[in-house]
Amino acid sequence: MYRNDPIVPTFALILAAGLFYMAYMDGLHIARLLGHTPEELSVGQIGLMAFGAVFLLYGLIGLVSYWLEGVELRPGRHFPTPSTAPVAVGVILVLLLTALSGFFVRLIVYSAQTGHNPTWLQGAVFGAISLVVAALLGIYKKFFGRDETITEEEKTHFPW
């Protein structure tokens, strides 16, 4: 399989959404049987969400690979074409990253001063910071990085 197509990653994302929905429906079914919503997750819900997370990650990696590398790798050197749109998006993302970083520092200072520690908000802001950094790295790789694709012959010196 030498082609990089988005069909399998898209199917993995659809499967992940289906598994998350099944976990949600399982929770509703358990709540209907018990008469109230339980505080803890069932083993089935945890299993469905774990497999959903695996398929979600696989699908996202596949779609990012398709976006960065294209359908088929061509041997040789590839130079980026200059454009102002990626620079503008990069500047906006850097400003967003600066604002999120400042908000994260303010959250840490707030929790140190008051003793109230909103860990869910700190985790959400740190996750957003991580996604913005990943988007910046992807934009750099796609629009500014020089690539070189090297191929080798079918017969190598390895015994298998």
C-alpha positions as a printed Julia matrix, in Angstrom:
160×3 Matrix{Float64}:
   0.0     0.0    0.0
   1.95    2.98  -1.29
  -0.81    5.57  -1.45
  -1.73    7.89   1.38
  -5.51    8.24   1.18
  -7.99    9.77   3.65
 -10.53    6.95   3.43
  -9.29    4.73   6.28
  -8.65    7.63   8.72
 -12.08    9.09   7.97
 -13.68    5.7    8.61
 -11.71    5.51  11.89
 -13.08    8.92  12.94
 -16.63    7.8   12.12
 -16.07    4.59  14.09
 -14.7     6.6   17.04
 -17.77    8.86  17.01
 -19.98    5.76  16.95
 -18.13    4.22  19.9
 -18.4     7.42  21.94
 -22.12    7.57  21.11
 -22.53    3.94  22.17
 -20.84    4.75  25.5
 -23.23    7.68  25.96
 -26.24    5.5   25.14
 -24.97    2.83  27.54
 -24.85    5.47  30.28
 -28.42    6.51  29.5
 -29.52    2.86  29.6
 -27.84    2.33  32.98
 -29.43    5.53  34.3
 -32.85    4.36  33.12
 -32.4     0.98  34.82
 -31.19    2.46  38.11
 -33.57    5.4   38.16
 -30.72    7.89  38.58
 -27.41    8.69  36.94
 -24.58    6.8   38.66
 -21.45    8.63  39.8
 -19.01    6.18  38.22
 -18.58    4.82  34.72
 -19.33    1.21  33.92
 -16.72   -1.18  32.55
 -18.5    -1.18  29.2
 -18.42    2.59  28.96
 -14.71    2.69  29.81
 -13.96    0.04  27.17
 -16.01    1.8   24.49
 -14.37    5.14  25.24
 -10.88    3.59  25.24
 -11.38    2.02  21.82
 -13.01    5.25  20.62
  -9.96    7.22  21.78
  -7.64    4.83  19.91
  -9.64    5.16  16.69
  -9.9     8.93  17.15
  -6.14    9.26  17.52
  -5.5     6.94  14.55
  -7.92    8.92  12.37
  -6.43   12.28  13.32
  -2.88   11.08  12.69
  -3.94    9.71   9.3
  -5.68   12.91   8.22
  -2.76   15.08   9.36
  -0.4    12.79   7.43
  -2.6    13.1    4.34
  -2.66   16.91   4.72
   1.1    17.2    5.21
   2.39   14.63   2.73
  -0.3    14.46   0.06
  -1.54   11.38  -1.74
   1.78   10.05  -2.95
   5.36   10.88  -2.04
   7.53   11.91  -4.97
  11.28   11.3   -4.75
  13.47   14.39  -4.76
  13.7    17.75  -3.05
  10.58   19.81  -2.48
  10.79   23.52  -1.77
   7.9    25.5   -0.3
   6.15   28.16  -2.33
   6.09   31.57  -0.6
   2.66   32.82   0.44
   1.25   35.38   2.87
  -1.76   33.36   4.08
   0.27   30.88   6.19
   2.23   33.79   7.67
  -0.98   35.56   8.64
  -2.42   32.39  10.19
   0.87   31.85  12.01
   0.8    35.37  13.45
  -2.8    34.89  14.62
  -1.91   31.54  16.21
   1.13   33.05  17.95
  -1.06   35.83  19.37
  -3.58   33.21  20.54
  -0.75   31.19  22.07
   0.51   34.26  23.92
  -2.97   35.01  25.28
  -3.53   31.41  26.36
  -0.12   31.28  28.04
  -0.84   34.48  29.93
  -4.23   33.14  31.02
  -2.59   29.91  32.16
  -0.07   31.84  34.27
  -2.91   33.92  35.76
  -4.71   30.69  36.66
  -1.65   29.38  38.46
  -1.21   32.67  40.34
  -4.94   32.69  41.21
  -4.77   29.17  42.61
  -1.67   30.05  44.65
  -3.26   33.17  46.12
  -6.76   31.89  46.88
  -6.2    28.19  47.48
  -8.96   27.37  44.98
  -7.43   25.18  42.29
  -9.6    24.81  39.15
  -7.7    21.86  37.69
 -10.25   21.21  34.96
  -9.77   24.76  33.65
  -5.99   24.5   33.89
  -6.09   21.23  31.96
  -8.38   22.69  29.3
  -6.15   25.75  28.82
  -3.01   23.61  28.68
  -4.7    21.32  26.14
  -5.6    24.36  24.03
  -1.99   25.57  24.26
  -0.8    22.15  23.09
  -3.21   22.16  20.13
  -2.11   25.66  19.08
   1.56   24.58  19.22
   0.71   21.48  17.15
  -1.1    23.66  14.6
   1.91   25.98  14.39
   4.25   23.03  13.85
   1.94   21.62  11.17
   1.79   24.95   9.35
   5.56   25.23   9.5
   6.02   21.69   8.16
   3.5    22.18   5.36
   4.32   25.68   4.14
   7.87   26.52   5.26
   9.84   23.3    5.67
  11.98   21.89   2.9
  11.39   18.2    2.31
  13.55   15.58   0.72
  12.11   12.21  -0.18
  14.7     9.47  -0.59
  13.97    6.09  -2.12
  16.01    2.93  -2.18
  15.97   -0.19  -4.26
  13.75   -3.15  -3.49
  16.71   -5.42  -2.8
  18.48   -4.33   0.33
  21.21   -6.01   2.31
  18.88   -7.16   5.05
  18.23  -10.92   5.12
  14.47  -10.68   5.25
